């Protein structure tokens, strides 16, 4: 998307540079002074300094035009010189025009161009998305129609990418669906784990109850065996006593 935005901004950059050089030439012709903040910059000539000054004004770094340093301004004493006064008026008119045009109009035009490119890219994204989905559906149909036979066992599958983007691992086309499916699976697995834990807890309770019941029956059986032994001994003694009486 960034590359497309830069490509669409090429005409804007060309127009911006043309108007930047146009206002620079106008200020040089009108003998406007260089701003004191950049006047001492080394290497740069007068044209480069004036271009930098107009560019700073276009970015919002406003500085008032000067008309005192150049010898034609006579040290700022322009009273009585009609042409110098006309020149000063022209400097202020050009400064207002350059500020309004470069800072207000061109900036908003740049924002509008980027917004338009963004909307166009979003539209292309939907178009490409549908194209890839159509290709994926066609490839899936061909694979299933080719591999579908009675010798193959039944199976179920979910396809998230086609052969065009499978090599690069680029599956952003269905990332949202994949994430939704993943969340659904995780949620269902969590429910299943919770239910399994509850069942395991119930099974453990049943096992504990079985162990308790086993011990209970074991104790009862031991008690019953003891009673049987006692009754046997009592019966034997009773029989012996009767035989002895006879």
Secondary structure in CASP SS format (residue, H / E / C, confidence):
PFRMAT SS
TARGET T0000
AUTHOR 0000-0000-0000
METHOD secondary structure of the structure
MODEL  1
X C 1.00
X H 1.00
X H 1.00
X H 1.00
X H 1.00
X H 1.00
X H 1.00
X H 1.00
X C 1.00
X H 1.00
X H 1.00
X H 1.00
X H 1.00
X H 1.00
X H 1.00
X H 1.00
X H 1.00
X H 1.00
X H 1.00
X H 1.00
X H 1.00
X H 1.00
X H 1.00
X H 1.00
X H 1.00
X H 1.00
X H 1.00
X H 1.00
X H 1.00
X C 1.00
X C 1.00
X C 1.00
X E 1.00
X C 1.00
X C 1.00
X C 1.00
X C 1.00
X C 1.00
X C 1.00
X C 1.00
X C 1.00
X C 1.00
X C 1.00
X C 1.00
X C 1.00
X H 1.00
X H 1.00
X H 1.00
X H 1.00
X H 1.00
X H 1.00
X H 1.00
X H 1.00
X H 1.00
X H 1.00
X H 1.00
X H 1.00
X H 1.00
X C 1.00
X C 1.00
X C 1.00
X C 1.00
X C 1.00
X C 1.00
X C 1.00
X E 1.00
X C 1.00
X C 1.00
X C 1.00
X C 1.00
X H 1.00
X H 1.00
X H 1.00
X H 1.00
X H 1.00
X H 1.00
X C 1.00
X C 1.00
X C 1.00
X C 1.00
X C 1.00
X H 1.00
X H 1.00
X H 1.00
X H 1.00
X H 1.00
X H 1.00
X H 1.00
X H 1.00
X H 1.00
X H 1.00
X H 1.00
X H 1.00
X H 1.00
X H 1.00
X H 1.00
X H 1.00
X H 1.00
X H 1.00
X H 1.00
X H 1.00
X H 1.00
X H 1.00
X H 1.00
X H 1.00
X H 1.00
X H 1.00
X H 1.00
X H 1.00
X H 1.00
X H 1.00
X H 1.00
X H 1.00
X H 1.00
X H 1.00
X H 1.00
X H 1.00
X H 1.00
X H 1.00
X H 1.00
X H 1.00
X H 1.00
X H 1.00
X H 1.00
X H 1.00
X H 1.00
X H 1.00
X H 1.00
X H 1.00
X H 1.00
X H 1.00
X H 1.00
X H 1.00
X H 1.00
X H 1.00
X H 1.00
X H 1.00
X H 1.00
X H 1.00
X H 1.00
X H 1.00
X H 1.00
X H 1.00
X H 1.00
X H 1.00
X H 1.00
X H 1.00
X C 1.00
X C 1.00
X C 1.00
X C 1.00
X C 1.00
X C 1.00
X C 1.00
X C 1.00
X C 1.00
X C 1.00
X C 1.00
X C 1.00
X C 1.00
X C 1.00
X C 1.00
X H 1.00
X H 1.00
X H 1.00
X H 1.00
X C 1.00
X C 1.00
X C 1.00
X C 1.00
X C 1.00
X H 1.00
X H 1.00
X H 1.00
X H 1.00
X H 1.00
X H 1.00
X H 1.00
X H 1.00
X H 1.00
X H 1.00
X H 1.00
X H 1.00
X H 1.00
X H 1.00
X H 1.00
X H 1.00
X H 1.00
X H 1.00
X H 1.00
X H 1.00
X H 1.00
X H 1.00
X H 1.00
X H 1.00
X H 1.00
X H 1.00
X H 1.00
X H 1.00
X H 1.00
X H 1.00
X H 1.00
X H 1.00
X H 1.00
X H 1.00
X H 1.00
X H 1.00
X H 1.00
X H 1.00
X H 1.00
X H 1.00
X H 1.00
X H 1.00
X H 1.00
X H 1.00
X H 1.00
X H 1.00
X H 1.00
X H 1.00
X H 1.00
X H 1.00
X H 1.00
X H 1.00
X H 1.00
X H 1.00
X H 1.00
X H 1.00
X H 1.00
X H 1.00
X H 1.00
X H 1.00
X H 1.00
X H 1.00
X H 1.00
X H 1.00
X H 1.00
X H 1.00
X H 1.00
X H 1.00
X H 1.00
X H 1.00
X H 1.00
X H 1.00
X H 1.00
X H 1.00
X C 1.00
END
